[in-house]
């Protein structure tokens, strides 16, 4: 049927390959992160055990396999299943079949991961969780190698990127004055949740360059997203700008898979001719080579039943877009919010204000029977958060260190969080699963008699200070946030 030709976008086959395989890779990393961390944080003997949460969770009526039963064994089964499905998509196996096959694979990933997120409590309260879920649902309808990419789904993916970028830009403009007076990057590289190996060098750049960074960020988030819907090659150029700015964020920090998701979504606006012009190794007839002779624009057409499915999903997601659009137009804009239980049609945004000082929570323990300032206090080392002042921050993204991220929020809110006291109790018990989340246990598996918590001011060392001391951080003790604690007798 000729009237259906507009819905087929064979000139975006490279985009489909990147989107399907790339988002499946992020799902693989997300499930791997759950496998390694969820039991210690939220398992049967975790800091915030899911079984204790389920009763209140039922009243919220958010979908999850764990609504009926939770066990660490079932959680591991869900993680391994998700990783296996994601690996097949990365290898391109479901894409070789009919379009419903990759659809079922991605919807399985969406449902399995949503089951985890919906019981993950504060450890899964990050915007990139719902971003991955929404992207995974939309990508499910990109079809397989037997059909051309559906144009409406590509537009919806560009619309998701628009909400992500423009929402973040509006949060900043409506937020702290540091974004309007262009001083935000004077602080951000130093105070961001988890600095990377290049964060200190970025922080030490001249202030005029930091002001240019902020201007570039405003341009990339408030102007460029509109051009994602422009004719080619403007749409591809806009996507390229997004990709470039996101790669700078990848290099200068650790934001789990947030930046990588933005990079992947940008490919929804990149056409094969533009991709070929930039990288000639990418074939112009990608769809024909991927699906066999006779496929694509000059061969097979999209089956009517598949077109009906795609259009139904398109209408559904357009209807759900009403709520994030309304939120974008409101002065009191919500950040990283979902308006329905299925986490579709969400609103996004981050860093409306920038923290001016870096306060770090440092946890120490001692084997001494009577704790005082002269006791042998030893510091616990975390994998990602700053601690050892000489240690070069590591690159972890897109892997997500959930405990380290939550530690960053403590001084911004309060150290008197339920999960944090549970964490201190696990340290006193020398709980092996929790200790595996750390980089260094100063007691090599032995139980400390006491633990305490100090608050420190951290700042990056200048180049002169680094040459003199070898320290990448300069820290100053502020106060004792939690005095020495021990387990009750008999524990």
Helices and strands as residue ranges (DSSP letters): G 2-7, G 10-12, H 13-42, H 50-60, G 65-67, H 72-90, G 94-96, H 99-117, G 121-124, H 127-139, H 151-174, H 177-180, G 184-186, H 188-191, H 199-203, H 207-222, G 224-229, H 234-252, H 258-266, G 267-269, H 272-278, H 286-291, G 296-298, H 304-329, E 358-366, E 378-379, E 381-382, H 402-410, H 418-428, H 432-435, E 438-440, E 450-460, H 463-469, E 473-485
